[in-house]
Amino acid sequence: MPLPIEIHLHRAEKELEVTFDDGSHFILPAEYLRVESPSAEVQGHSPEQKQIVPGRRHVGIIGIEPVGNYAVRLTFDDLHDTGIYSWEYLYALGREQNARWQHYLNALASRGLSRDP
């Protein structure tokens, strides 16, 4: 499993930039990280329980806290802070960003929800 060698928060751009030791480099928008939070609140306890989180277009990250040597906890400006983003999960979010984002947009549209607050 690739490990991160650099993690930078770009507050103004509302992005988390992560570079892994295999050369992979991802720029992950805060909104994407928030709606894909690994927390039970978002993911539920099975894939069928996953929640679609609308209205987070303008969300930002206000804190990053290391969790051991395997993850970070992100605190968002909507005060969501219960997800622990393991290196493996961050890597998957980067690799699958386009497909996951499109799935999210489709889910919003099918429910009549919006990215706007």
Secondary structure as UniProt FT lines:
FT   STRAND          4..10
FT   TURN            11..14
FT   STRAND          15..20
FT   TURN            21..22
FT   STRAND          25..29
FT   HELIX           30..35
FT   HELIX           40..43
FT   TURN            44..45
FT   HELIX           47..49
FT   TURN            57..58
FT   STRAND          61..67
FT   TURN            68..70
FT   STRAND          71..76
FT   TURN            77..78
FT   STRAND          84..86
FT   HELIX           87..95
FT   HELIX           97..111
//
